[in-house]
Amino acid sequence: MPTSLRIRAFAACSAALAITATATASATPGHHDPLARFHHQRIDWHPCALGPDDDTGQALDAAGADCADLTVPLDYGDPGGRTITVAISRLRGADTAHHVGPLLLNDGGPAGVSLHMPVTKSEVMGDAADRFDLIGMDPRFVGRSTPLDCGWDHGSAFMRSAGSDRAAYRQEVAAARDMAERCARTNGDVLPYVTTRNTARDMDVIRAALGADRLSYLGYSYGGYLGQVYSQLFPGRTDRMVLDSVSDAARYQPNLLRGAEAANEAALRAWASWTADRDRAYGLGDTRRKVLATVDHILDAAAREPLRIGDTFTLDEHMLPALLIGGLGSDLDERRADLAAIVGVLARAADGEPVEPSEALAGQLAFLLTDAGSASSSQMAAILCGDAAQRQGTASYWRDVEASRARFPLAGPLAENITPCEFWGRPAEAPTVLDNDTPALLVSATGDPRTIHPAAEALRERWPSSRLLTVTGARQHGLYGEYGNACVDTRVTTYLRTGRLPAHDPSCRAV
């Protein structure tokens, strides 16, 4: 890492002690508000569509939403310094008699765009949506907000597998180092500030600029962590909070799938059983064992030589596991069918047959293997490494990979692999330690292969005033309005409508 970036990061660390005090003082009676020009800025609402090809903007406009760009400090420790913009959307609630206030939405990631969410979530919320102004937000440096792109020639920094041997792992070390150094060269001046804590501070600027005393919140996956950070930095400023597919803030770290290896291997076996029952449709094997053998054959072939998919893509042992695990995030038939179709293409490629990707598969491969995914992956890296960079030594990752491989042959080498965070600058602030008791509705599936259910249970234990809605028998990541489970949708919507948490932890069953 260049010395200049280390110096900037150190300076940011020195200023960090004052940042939370600055943000808290802004709402304390009798105190000068150093963020006054941000809290009281005039919001210039305008139509959302940027042109005839902007599907997101057109959908927002058709729903009656409007959009704006808010100004926020790059560094909250220096509110008089450089500024950036954060893009938001708003779908105003029509029920003024029961108006609650703003409900901010986050779709996860890290680095997930969320500007579109007022449209999609208003559909599942029904008339409860009318009680809120639904606010979509592209977090800082994401989507339509001030951009960040490290100029990588592929779009995967955190979903790469270590490979089958030490030589393959050495390639991963070199790739991770190169990604970190490129990001430092191209964006070193902003990297210390691309953090979850600063996104939470941006959320509070949005709250203040909207003229609200409190903020309701619905966040998915990483969005659950963001909600926890907001509750810690701004105690007492939340109203109704739903954290869907949530994990405990204490488990947050750059290796996103570490700890979820068993859940992913279980999801793979469940998918193989589903696929075996439909062997006439997919031809991957008429037993679970045979389907899993087909997957192993594909993995072995890619380790020997990258698979050629069409005229454009070659898929090697480092990227193939990401494609497979990416298809295990849901046990819905449609998603399982998508993965079965992909595995069918890969199986033919592994046999040396010429294959052509579907449009959907070509899009996934372009995101993983080309610069089409560079911006999104760069933003994810900046957030994760800026929050909790790891420095554990390159050899330790390989030891962890080898230790996990026997039990978790697909997920282990991916979950334990080195990331660019090993070579990143030190975080400007320490990770958030959660020690409040914010009332919230937590939502978790027992078989979630991304954010595992035991982590949601740990958060429930940490927050006695919260309630945990458990969806039993579901291998699903993202539940409310995404799983088609009427029990889940009804319980979450009821809480958003009334603001009353259940007396006890409720549960729903997967159908």
C-alpha positions as CSV (number, residue, x, y, z in Angstrom):
1,M,0.0,0.0,0.0
2,P,1.5,3.4,-1.0
3,T,2.8,5.4,2.0
4,S,0.6,8.4,1.0
5,L,-2.5,6.3,1.5
6,R,-1.3,5.1,4.9
7,I,-0.7,8.7,6.0
8,R,-4.2,9.7,4.9
9,A,-5.7,6.8,6.7
10,F,-3.8,7.6,9.8
11,A,-4.9,11.2,9.7
12,A,-8.5,10.0,9.3
13,C,-8.0,7.8,12.3
14,S,-6.9,10.7,14.3
15,A,-10.0,12.7,13.4
16,A,-12.4,9.8,13.9
17,L,-12.6,10.3,17.7
18,A,-14.3,13.6,17.0
19,I,-16.7,12.4,14.3
20,T,-19.3,10.7,16.5
21,A,-19.3,13.6,18.9
22,T,-19.8,16.0,16.0
23,A,-22.8,14.0,14.7
24,T,-24.4,13.7,18.1
25,A,-24.0,17.3,19.0
26,S,-25.9,18.2,15.9
27,A,-29.1,17.2,17.5
28,T,-28.4,18.2,21.1
29,P,-30.3,21.3,22.2
30,G,-28.0,24.3,23.0
31,H,-25.2,23.0,20.9
32,H,-23.8,24.5,17.7
33,D,-24.6,22.2,14.8
34,P,-21.4,21.7,12.7
35,L,-23.5,19.9,10.2
36,A,-26.2,22.6,9.9
37,R,-25.7,23.3,6.2
38,F,-26.3,19.6,5.5
39,H,-29.1,19.1,7.9
40,H,-31.0,22.1,6.6
41,Q,-30.2,21.9,3.0
42,R,-33.0,22.5,0.5
43,I,-33.9,19.3,-1.3
44,D,-34.3,19.8,-5.0
45,W,-36.8,17.1,-6.0
46,H,-37.0,16.2,-9.7
47,P,-38.2,13.4,-12.0
48,C,-36.1,10.3,-11.7
49,A,-35.6,9.1,-15.2
50,L,-32.3,10.0,-16.8
51,G,-33.3,9.1,-20.3
52,P,-35.4,6.7,-22.4
53,D,-33.3,3.7,-21.4
54,D,-33.4,4.3,-17.7
55,D,-35.8,1.6,-16.6
56,T,-35.4,2.3,-12.9
57,G,-36.0,6.0,-13.3
58,Q,-39.0,5.4,-15.5
59,A,-40.5,2.9,-13.0
60,L,-40.1,5.5,-10.2
61,D,-41.7,8.2,-12.3
62,A,-44.6,6.0,-13.2
63,A,-45.2,5.2,-9.5
64,G,-45.3,9.0,-8.7
65,A,-41.9,9.1,-7.0
66,D,-39.3,11.8,-7.3
67,C,-35.6,11.9,-6.8
68,A,-32.9,14.2,-5.5
69,D,-29.2,14.4,-4.8
70,L,-28.2,15.4,-1.2
71,T,-24.9,16.9,-0.3
72,V,-23.0,15.3,2.5
73,P,-19.4,15.6,3.9
74,L,-16.8,13.2,2.5
75,D,-15.3,13.2,6.0
76,Y,-17.6,13.9,8.9
77,G,-14.6,14.8,11.0
78,D,-14.1,17.8,8.6
79,P,-17.6,19.0,7.7
80,G,-16.2,22.2,6.1
81,G,-14.1,20.2,3.7
82,R,-14.8,18.2,0.5
83,T,-18.4,17.1,-0.2
84,I,-20.0,14.3,-2.1
85,T,-23.6,13.6,-3.2
86,V,-26.0,10.8,-2.2
87,A,-28.9,10.0,-4.5
88,I,-32.3,9.4,-3.0
89,S,-35.8,8.7,-4.2
90,R,-39.1,9.3,-2.4
91,L,-42.6,7.9,-2.8
92,R,-44.8,10.0,-0.6
93,G,-47.5,8.3,1.5
94,A,-51.1,9.3,0.8
95,D,-52.5,8.5,4.3
96,T,-51.8,11.8,6.0
97,A,-54.1,11.0,8.9
98,H,-51.8,8.1,10.0
99,H,-48.5,9.5,8.7
100,V,-45.5,7.9,10.5
101,G,-42.6,9.6,8.7
102,P,-39.8,8.5,6.4
103,L,-39.0,4.7,5.9
104,L,-35.5,4.4,4.5
105,L,-34.8,1.2,2.4
106,N,-31.6,-0.6,1.8
107,D,-31.2,-3.7,-0.4
108,G,-27.9,-5.0,1.1
109,G,-24.7,-5.7,-0.7
110,P,-22.5,-4.1,0.5
111,A,-22.8,-1.7,-2.4
112,G,-26.3,-2.6,-3.4
113,V,-28.2,0.1,-5.2
114,S,-31.5,0.9,-3.4
115,L,-33.0,3.8,-5.3
116,H,-35.6,1.5,-6.9
117,M,-36.9,0.1,-3.6
118,P,-39.9,2.5,-3.0
119,V,-41.6,0.9,-6.0
120,T,-40.9,-2.7,-5.2
121,K,-41.6,-2.4,-1.4
122,S,-44.8,-0.4,-1.8
123,E,-46.3,-3.4,-3.6
124,V,-45.8,-5.8,-0.7
125,M,-46.6,-3.2,2.0
126,G,-50.0,-2.5,0.5
127,D,-51.9,0.3,2.3
128,A,-49.3,0.3,5.0
129,A,-47.0,2.0,2.5
130,D,-49.3,5.0,2.5
131,R,-48.3,5.8,6.1
132,F,-44.7,6.4,5.1
133,D,-42.6,8.4,2.7
134,L,-40.7,5.5,1.3
135,I,-37.0,6.6,0.8
136,G,-34.6,4.8,-1.5
137,M,-30.9,5.6,-1.2
138,D,-27.9,4.6,-3.2
139,P,-25.2,4.6,-0.5
140,R,-22.2,6.9,-0.9
141,F,-20.1,6.0,-3.9
142,V,-22.8,3.5,-5.2
143,G,-25.2,3.8,-8.1
144,R,-26.2,7.4,-8.8
145,S,-24.3,8.7,-5.8
146,T,-20.8,10.1,-6.3
147,P,-19.1,7.2,-8.1
148,L,-16.1,5.0,-7.3
149,D,-14.4,2.5,-9.6
150,C,-11.0,1.0,-9.1
151,G,-10.6,0.1,-12.8
152,W,-10.4,-3.7,-12.3
153,D,-10.6,-6.0,-15.3
154,H,-13.0,-8.3,-13.6
155,G,-15.9,-7.9,-11.2
156,S,-15.1,-10.2,-8.4
157,A,-13.0,-9.4,-5.3
158,F,-14.9,-11.3,-2.6
159,M,-16.3,-14.3,-4.4
160,R,-13.1,-15.9,-5.6
161,S,-12.0,-19.4,-4.6
162,A,-8.5,-20.3,-3.5
163,G,-8.2,-23.0,-6.1
164,S,-7.0,-26.6,-5.8
165,D,-3.4,-26.3,-4.9
166,R,-0.8,-23.9,-3.5
167,A,0.2,-22.6,-7.0
168,A,-3.4,-21.6,-7.7
169,Y,-3.6,-19.9,-4.3
170,R,-0.5,-17.9,-5.1
171,Q,-2.4,-16.5,-8.1
172,E,-5.1,-15.4,-5.7
173,V,-2.5,-13.6,-3.5
174,A,-1.2,-11.8,-6.5
175,A,-4.7,-10.9,-7.7
176,A,-5.8,-9.6,-4.2
177,R,-2.6,-7.5,-3.9
178,D,-3.1,-6.0,-7.4
179,M,-6.7,-5.1,-6.7
180,A,-5.8,-3.3,-3.5
181,E,-2.9,-1.4,-5.1
182,R,-5.1,-0.4,-8.1
183,C,-7.7,1.0,-5.8
184,A,-5.2,2.9,-3.8
185,R,-3.8,4.5,-6.9
186,T,-7.1,5.5,-8.4
187,N,-9.2,6.3,-5.3
188,G,-6.8,6.6,-2.4
189,D,-8.0,10.0,-1.4
190,V,-11.6,8.8,-0.6
191,L,-11.1,5.2,0.5
192,P,-10.9,6.0,4.2
193,Y,-14.4,7.4,4.1
194,V,-16.2,4.7,2.1
195,T,-17.5,3.0,5.2
196,T,-20.7,1.8,6.8
197,R,-20.4,4.2,9.6
198,N,-20.3,7.1,7.2
199,T,-23.3,5.7,5.3
200,A,-25.1,5.6,8.6
201,R,-24.2,9.3,9.1
202,D,-25.5,10.0,5.6
203,M,-28.8,8.4,6.7
204,D,-29.0,10.8,9.5
205,V,-28.4,13.8,7.2
206,I,-31.3,12.5,5.1
207,R,-33.5,12.2,8.2
208,A,-32.7,15.8,9.2
209,A,-33.1,17.2,5.7
210,L,-36.5,15.6,5.4
211,G,-37.5,17.3,8.6
212,A,-38.1,14.1,10.6
213,D,-37.2,13.5,14.2
214,R,-37.0,9.8,13.8
215,L,-36.3,7.4,10.9
216,S,-38.0,4.1,10.2
217,Y,-35.8,1.5,8.4
218,L,-36.1,-1.7,6.3
219,G,-32.8,-3.3,5.4
220,Y,-31.9,-6.6,3.9
221,S,-28.7,-8.7,4.5
222,Y,-25.8,-6.2,4.8
223,G,-28.6,-3.6,5.2
224,G,-29.2,-5.3,8.6
225,Y,-25.7,-4.5,9.6
226,L,-26.1,-0.9,8.4
227,G,-29.3,-0.6,10.5
228,Q,-27.4,-1.8,13.6
229,V,-24.7,0.7,13.0
230,Y,-27.2,3.5,12.6
231,S,-28.9,2.5,15.9
232,Q,-25.6,2.6,17.7
233,L,-24.4,6.0,16.3
234,F,-27.8,7.7,16.7
235,P,-29.6,6.2,19.6
236,G,-33.2,7.1,20.0
237,R,-33.6,8.3,16.4
238,T,-35.2,5.1,15.0
239,D,-38.9,4.4,14.9
240,R,-39.9,1.1,13.2
241,M,-37.0,-1.1,12.2
242,V,-37.0,-4.3,10.2
243,L,-33.8,-6.2,9.6
244,D,-34.4,-9.0,7.1
245,S,-31.9,-11.9,6.6
246,V,-29.9,-10.2,9.4
247,S,-26.6,-11.2,11.0
248,D,-25.1,-10.0,14.2
249,A,-22.8,-7.0,14.0
250,A,-20.2,-8.9,16.0
251,R,-19.8,-11.3,13.1
252,Y,-19.3,-8.7,10.4
253,Q,-16.0,-9.1,8.6
254,P,-14.7,-9.1,5.0
255,N,-14.9,-12.8,4.4
256,L,-18.7,-12.7,3.9
257,L,-19.3,-16.4,3.7
258,R,-17.0,-17.4,6.6
259,G,-19.2,-19.3,9.0
260,A,-21.8,-20.1,6.3
261,E,-19.9,-23.0,4.7
262,A,-22.1,-25.7,6.2
263,A,-25.3,-23.8,5.2
264,N,-24.1,-23.5,1.6
265,E,-23.1,-27.2,1.4
266,A,-26.5,-28.1,2.8
267,A,-28.2,-25.9,0.2
268,L,-26.1,-27.6,-2.5
269,R,-27.3,-31.0,-1.4
270,A,-30.9,-29.9,-1.2
271,W,-30.7,-28.4,-4.7
272,A,-29.2,-31.7,-5.9
273,S,-32.1,-33.7,-4.5
274,W,-34.6,-31.3,-6.2
275,T,-32.7,-31.6,-9.5
276,A,-32.5,-35.4,-9.3
277,D,-36.3,-35.5,-9.0
278,R,-36.5,-33.6,-12.3
279,D,-33.9,-35.6,-14.2
280,R,-36.0,-35.8,-17.3
281,A,-35.9,-32.0,-17.5
282,Y,-32.2,-31.4,-16.7
283,G,-30.4,-34.7,-17.3
284,L,-27.9,-34.1,-14.5
285,G,-28.5,-37.4,-12.6
286,D,-31.5,-39.2,-11.2
287,T,-30.2,-39.3,-7.6
288,R,-28.6,-36.7,-5.4
289,R,-25.3,-38.5,-5.5
290,K,-25.3,-38.5,-9.3
291,V,-26.1,-34.8,-9.4
292,L,-23.3,-34.0,-7.0
293,A,-21.0,-36.1,-9.0
294,T,-21.8,-34.0,-12.0
295,V,-20.9,-30.9,-10.1
296,D,-17.6,-32.5,-9.0
297,H,-16.8,-33.4,-12.6
298,I,-17.3,-29.7,-13.6
299,L,-15.1,-28.5,-10.8
300,D,-12.4,-31.0,-11.6
301,A,-12.4,-30.1,-15.3
302,A,-12.1,-26.4,-14.5
303,A,-9.2,-27.1,-12.2
304,R,-7.4,-28.8,-15.1
305,E,-8.3,-26.2,-17.8
306,P,-10.7,-23.2,-17.8
307,L,-14.1,-24.0,-19.3
308,R,-15.0,-22.2,-22.5
309,I,-18.5,-20.7,-22.6
310,G,-19.3,-19.3,-26.0
311,D,-16.8,-17.2,-27.8
312,T,-16.3,-14.7,-25.0
313,F,-15.9,-16.4,-21.6
314,T,-13.5,-18.8,-19.9
315,L,-14.4,-19.9,-16.5
316,D,-11.6,-21.2,-14.2
317,E,-11.4,-22.8,-10.8
318,H,-11.3,-19.5,-9.0
319,M,-14.5,-18.1,-10.4
320,L,-16.6,-21.3,-11.0
321,P,-17.5,-21.8,-7.3
322,A,-18.8,-18.2,-7.1
323,L,-21.2,-18.9,-10.0
324,L,-22.5,-22.1,-8.3
325,I,-22.8,-20.7,-4.8
326,G,-24.5,-17.6,-6.3
327,G,-27.3,-19.9,-7.4
328,L,-27.8,-21.3,-3.9
329,G,-29.3,-18.2,-2.2
330,S,-32.9,-19.4,-2.7
331,D,-34.9,-22.6,-2.5
332,L,-37.6,-21.3,-4.8
333,D,-38.3,-23.5,-7.7
334,E,-37.6,-20.8,-10.2
335,R,-34.1,-20.1,-8.7
336,R,-33.3,-23.8,-8.5
337,A,-34.3,-24.2,-12.1
338,D,-32.0,-21.4,-13.1
339,L,-29.0,-23.1,-11.4
340,A,-29.9,-26.5,-12.9
341,A,-29.9,-24.9,-16.4
342,I,-26.5,-23.3,-15.7
343,V,-25.0,-26.6,-14.4
344,G,-26.3,-28.3,-17.6
345,V,-24.3,-25.8,-19.7
346,L,-21.2,-26.2,-17.5
347,A,-21.4,-30.0,-17.7
348,R,-21.3,-30.0,-21.4
349,A,-18.5,-27.5,-21.4
350,A,-16.6,-29.8,-19.0
351,D,-17.0,-32.6,-21.5
352,G,-15.4,-30.4,-24.2
353,E,-18.6,-29.6,-26.1
354,P,-19.1,-26.2,-27.6
355,V,-21.8,-24.3,-25.6
356,E,-23.5,-21.0,-25.7
357,P,-24.6,-19.1,-22.6
358,S,-28.2,-17.9,-22.2
359,E,-28.7,-14.2,-22.0
360,A,-28.9,-14.4,-18.2
361,L,-25.8,-16.6,-17.8
362,A,-23.9,-14.3,-20.2
363,G,-24.8,-11.4,-17.9
364,Q,-23.6,-13.2,-14.8
365,L,-20.3,-14.2,-16.5
366,A,-19.7,-10.6,-17.8
367,F,-20.2,-9.3,-14.2
368,L,-17.8,-11.9,-12.7
369,L,-15.2,-12.0,-15.4
370,T,-15.0,-8.6,-17.1
371,D,-14.8,-4.9,-16.2
372,A,-18.6,-4.8,-16.4
373,G,-18.6,-5.6,-12.7
374,S,-15.6,-3.5,-11.7
375,A,-17.5,-0.6,-10.1
376,S,-19.8,-2.7,-8.0
377,S,-17.0,-4.9,-6.8
378,S,-14.7,-1.9,-6.1
379,Q,-17.4,-0.3,-4.0
380,M,-18.0,-3.6,-2.0
381,A,-14.2,-3.9,-1.4
382,A,-14.0,-0.2,-0.3
383,I,-16.8,-0.7,2.2
384,L,-15.7,-4.0,3.6
385,C,-12.0,-3.2,3.8
386,G,-12.7,0.3,5.1
387,D,-14.9,-1.2,7.9
388,A,-12.7,-4.0,9.0
389,A,-9.5,-4.6,7.0
390,Q,-7.8,-7.9,7.8
391,R,-4.0,-8.3,8.3
392,Q,-3.5,-12.0,9.2
393,G,-0.6,-13.0,6.8
394,T,-1.0,-14.6,3.4
395,A,0.0,-18.1,4.6
396,S,-2.8,-18.2,7.2
397,Y,-5.5,-18.1,4.6
398,W,-4.1,-21.1,2.8
399,R,-4.0,-23.0,6.1
400,D,-7.7,-22.1,6.7
401,V,-8.6,-23.2,3.1
402,E,-6.9,-26.6,3.5
403,A,-8.6,-27.1,6.9
404,S,-12.0,-26.4,5.5
405,R,-11.7,-28.2,2.2
406,A,-12.4,-31.7,3.4
407,R,-15.7,-30.8,5.1
408,F,-16.8,-28.0,2.7
409,P,-15.2,-28.8,-0.7
410,L,-17.2,-26.1,-2.6
411,A,-17.7,-23.4,0.0
412,G,-14.6,-23.7,2.1
413,P,-11.9,-22.6,-0.4
414,L,-14.1,-19.6,-1.3
415,A,-15.1,-18.6,2.2
416,E,-11.6,-18.8,3.6
417,N,-9.8,-17.3,0.6
418,I,-7.6,-14.1,0.8
419,T,-9.2,-10.8,-0.2
420,P,-7.9,-7.4,-1.1
421,C,-8.4,-6.3,2.5
422,E,-5.1,-8.1,3.4
423,F,-3.3,-5.3,1.5
424,W,-5.7,-2.4,2.2
425,G,-5.0,0.7,4.3
426,R,-6.0,0.6,8.0
427,P,-9.6,1.5,8.7
428,A,-10.2,5.1,9.7
429,E,-12.4,4.0,12.6
430,A,-12.7,0.9,14.8
431,P,-15.6,-1.5,13.9
432,T,-18.9,-0.7,15.5
433,V,-19.5,-2.4,18.8
434,L,-23.2,-2.9,19.4
435,D,-24.3,-2.2,23.0
436,N,-27.7,-0.6,22.7
437,D,-31.1,-2.3,22.9
438,T,-33.1,-0.9,19.9
439,P,-36.6,-2.3,19.4
440,A,-36.6,-4.1,16.0
441,L,-38.2,-6.9,14.1
442,L,-35.5,-9.3,13.0
443,V,-36.3,-11.8,10.1
444,S,-34.3,-14.9,9.4
445,A,-34.7,-18.3,7.7
446,T,-33.3,-21.4,9.4
447,G,-31.4,-22.5,6.3
448,D,-30.2,-19.1,5.0
449,P,-26.9,-19.8,3.2
450,R,-25.7,-16.2,3.3
451,T,-26.5,-14.8,6.7
452,I,-26.9,-17.8,8.9
453,H,-29.7,-18.2,11.4
454,P,-27.5,-18.7,14.5
455,A,-26.2,-15.2,13.9
456,A,-29.7,-13.8,13.9
457,E,-30.4,-15.6,17.1
458,A,-27.2,-14.1,18.6
459,L,-28.5,-10.6,17.7
460,R,-31.9,-11.3,19.2
461,E,-30.1,-12.3,22.5
462,R,-28.1,-9.1,22.3
463,W,-31.3,-7.0,21.8
464,P,-33.9,-8.1,24.4
465,S,-36.3,-5.5,23.1
466,S,-36.2,-7.0,19.6
467,R,-38.3,-9.9,18.2
468,L,-37.1,-12.6,15.9
469,L,-39.4,-13.8,13.1
470,T,-38.0,-17.3,12.2
471,V,-38.9,-18.9,8.9
472,T,-38.5,-22.6,9.5
473,G,-37.4,-25.0,6.8
474,A,-36.4,-22.2,4.3
475,R,-33.1,-22.0,2.5
476,Q,-33.7,-18.4,1.5
477,H,-31.8,-15.2,1.7
478,G,-34.2,-12.2,1.5
479,L,-37.7,-12.9,2.8
480,Y,-40.1,-10.0,3.1
481,G,-41.7,-9.4,-0.3
482,E,-39.2,-11.7,-1.9
483,Y,-40.1,-15.3,-0.8
484,G,-43.8,-15.2,-1.5
485,N,-44.6,-16.4,2.0
486,A,-47.9,-14.8,3.1
487,C,-47.1,-15.4,6.8
488,V,-43.9,-13.5,6.6
489,D,-45.4,-10.7,4.5
490,T,-48.4,-10.3,6.8
491,R,-46.4,-10.2,10.0
492,V,-43.8,-7.7,8.8
493,T,-46.5,-5.4,7.2
494,T,-48.5,-5.5,10.4
495,Y,-45.5,-4.3,12.4
496,L,-44.8,-1.5,9.9
497,R,-48.4,-0.5,10.0
498,T,-48.9,-0.5,13.8
499,G,-45.4,-0.1,15.2
500,R,-46.1,-2.8,17.7
501,L,-43.8,-5.7,18.0
502,P,-45.2,-9.2,18.7
503,A,-45.2,-10.1,22.4
504,H,-43.1,-13.2,21.7
505,D,-40.8,-14.3,18.9
506,P,-43.1,-15.5,16.0
507,S,-42.4,-18.1,13.4
508,C,-43.6,-19.0,9.9
509,R,-43.1,-22.2,8.0
510,A,-41.7,-22.5,4.5
511,V,-44.3,-23.7,2.0
